[in-house]
Amino acid sequence: MREVCCVLYNNWKKDIWTIPNLLSLFRLVLIPVYVSIYLHAETRGQYILAGCILAVSCLTDMIDGKIARKYNMITTLGKMLDPLADKLTQLALILCLSMKYPVLYPVLALLVVKELIQLGLGVRFLRRGKMLPGALMAGKVCTTVLFVSLITLVLFPGIHLAAVNGIAVIDGVFLVISLVSYLHAYFGKEVKVRDIES
């Protein structure tokens, strides 16, 4: 475990300054900005501004992956930092929206359980010097569905409750599918964890 930590630390010092990783850090900085604006929003314009901040976050999420692949900037740090920015953004978004739409609390609970399970598995395999090479397709689709549906709720604060219920169900289904896919990646017939590159 100590050797793994040393490798991660040494890589972190040089990898943090790559463009994809800086974009991931930027997304982390946007989280408190969004939370502050959304929770204090009273006008249509303020809700739109909160939605635009989330859209910028989603855009940088797409860009950093493309840059990393095109210019060979894929790093171990990036493999952890990118999903961390995604998960914290999702958590902040659903938490804020749940305060207005209580029907989303089960989705929030499911997200927390899912992420805790994945975190536990990630740490368990990291201690063995292994990790998933990147996000699974099911996880990417789930992230896209969550962001699109939840940003819709931000942009349209007067949306009908039936639509909110539908969004809650859809998000819940995709979260379950994503969790099952990750469990399969760790323990299924075709295990996808790989040794951490030194």
C-alpha positions in Angstrom: 0.0 0.0 0.0 2.9 2.4 0.8 4.4 1.8 -2.6 1.1 2.5 -4.3 0.7 5.8 -2.3 4.3 6.8 -3.3 3.6 6.2 -6.9 0.3 8.2 -6.7 2.0 11.1 -4.9 4.9 11.3 -7.3 2.6 11.2 -10.3 0.3 13.8 -8.7 3.0 16.4 -8.5 3.6 16.4 -12.3 0.1 15.3 -13.5 -1.9 18.0 -11.7 -0.7 20.6 -14.3 -2.1 18.8 -17.3 -5.0 20.6 -19.1 -7.6 17.8 -18.4 -6.8 17.7 -14.7 -6.9 21.5 -14.4 -10.4 21.4 -16.1 -11.5 18.8 -13.5 -10.3 21.1 -10.7 -12.2 24.0 -12.3 -15.3 21.8 -12.2 -14.8 21.3 -8.4 -14.5 25.1 -8.0 -17.8 25.6 -9.8 -19.7 23.5 -7.2 -19.9 26.1 -4.4 -20.6 28.8 -7.0 -23.6 26.8 -8.3 -24.9 25.9 -4.8 -24.7 29.5 -3.7 -26.6 30.9 -6.7 -29.2 28.2 -6.8 -30.1 28.3 -3.1 -30.5 32.1 -3.2 -32.2 32.2 -6.6 -35.5 34.1 -6.7 -35.8 35.2 -10.3 -35.9 33.3 -13.6 -32.6 34.8 -14.6 -30.9 33.5 -11.5 -32.1 30.0 -12.2 -30.9 30.3 -15.7 -27.5 31.4 -14.4 -27.3 28.4 -12.1 -28.2 26.1 -15.1 -25.6 27.8 -17.3 -22.9 27.1 -14.6 -23.9 23.4 -14.7 -23.8 23.4 -18.5 -20.2 24.8 -18.4 -19.3 22.0 -15.9 -20.8 19.4 -18.3 -19.0 21.0 -21.2 -15.6 20.9 -19.5 -16.3 17.3 -18.5 -16.6 16.3 -22.1 -13.7 18.4 -23.3 -11.2 17.2 -20.7 -11.7 13.6 -21.7 -11.2 14.4 -25.4 -8.1 16.4 -24.7 -6.6 13.6 -22.5 -7.2 11.0 -25.2 -6.1 13.1 -28.2 -2.9 14.5 -26.7 -2.0 11.4 -24.6 -2.6 13.2 -21.3 -4.4 10.3 -19.6 -3.0 10.1 -16.0 -3.7 8.0 -12.9 -4.6 11.3 -11.1 -7.0 12.1 -13.9 -8.7 8.8 -13.7 -9.6 9.6 -10.1 -10.0 13.4 -10.3 -12.5 13.4 -13.2 -15.0 11.0 -11.6 -14.6 12.8 -8.3 -15.6 16.1 -9.9 -18.6 14.3 -11.5 -19.8 12.7 -8.3 -19.4 15.8 -6.1 -21.2 17.9 -8.7 -24.1 15.3 -9.0 -24.3 15.2 -5.2 -24.5 18.9 -4.8 -27.0 19.2 -7.6 -29.4 16.5 -6.3 -29.0 17.8 -2.7 -30.0 21.3 -3.7 -32.9 20.1 -5.8 -34.1 17.7 -3.1 -34.7 20.7 -0.9 -37.2 22.0 -3.4 -38.5 18.6 -4.6 -38.6 16.1 -1.7 -39.4 13.3 -4.2 -35.7 13.4 -5.2 -34.5 12.3 -1.7 -34.7 8.6 -2.6 -32.6 9.4 -5.7 -30.1 11.3 -3.4 -30.0 8.3 -1.1 -29.4 5.9 -4.0 -26.6 8.0 -5.3 -24.9 8.1 -1.9 -25.2 4.4 -1.5 -23.9 3.7 -5.0 -21.0 6.0 -4.6 -20.1 4.6 -1.2 -20.1 1.1 -2.6 -17.9 2.2 -5.5 -15.6 4.1 -3.2 -15.2 1.1 -0.9 -14.5 -1.2 -3.9 -12.1 1.3 -5.4 -10.1 1.6 -2.1 -10.1 -2.2 -1.7 -8.6 -2.7 -5.1 -6.3 0.3 -4.9 -4.7 -1.3 -1.8 -3.8 -4.2 -4.1 -2.3 -1.8 -6.7 -5.3 -2.1 -9.0 -8.0 0.2 -10.4 -10.5 0.4 -13.2 -8.9 1.9 -16.3 -11.6 4.5 -16.6 -15.3 5.2 -16.4 -17.6 2.5 -17.7 -20.1 3.3 -20.5 -23.0 2.6 -18.2 -21.5 5.2 -15.8 -21.1 7.7 -18.5 -24.7 7.3 -19.7 -25.9 7.6 -16.2 -23.9 10.8 -15.6 -25.4 12.2 -18.8 -28.9 11.3 -17.9 -28.5 12.8 -14.4 -27.1 16.0 -15.6 -29.6 16.5 -18.4 -32.6 15.7 -16.3 -31.5 17.7 -13.2 -30.4 20.7 -15.2 -33.9 20.7 -16.7 -35.3 21.0 -13.1 -32.9 23.9 -12.5 -33.9 25.7 -15.6 -37.6 25.2 -15.2 -38.4 25.7 -11.5 -42.1 25.7 -12.1 -42.2 22.3 -13.7 -45.2 20.0 -13.0 -44.8 17.6 -10.1 -45.6 14.6 -12.4 -42.6 15.5 -14.5 -40.4 15.6 -11.4 -41.7 12.2 -10.4 -40.9 10.8 -13.8 -37.4 12.3 -13.7 -36.9 10.7 -10.2 -37.8 7.3 -11.5 -35.6 7.6 -14.6 -32.6 8.7 -12.6 -33.1 5.9 -10.1 -33.2 3.3 -12.8 -30.0 4.5 -14.4 -28.2 4.7 -11.1 -29.1 1.1 -10.4 -28.0 0.0 -13.9 -24.7 1.9 -13.4 -24.1 0.3 -10.0 -24.7 -3.2 -11.3 -22.3 -2.5 -14.2 -19.6 -1.5 -11.8 -20.1 -4.5 -9.6 -19.9 -6.7 -12.7 -16.6 -4.9 -13.7 -15.1 -5.7 -10.3 -16.5 -9.2 -9.8 -18.0 -10.5 -13.0 -16.7 -13.0 -15.5 -14.7 -10.3 -17.4 -13.0 -8.4 -14.6 -11.9 -5.0 -15.8 -9.5 -3.8 -13.0 -5.9 -3.3 -14.1 -2.6 -2.8 -12.4 -1.8 0.8 -11.6 0.9 2.0 -14.0 4.1 3.0 -12.2 
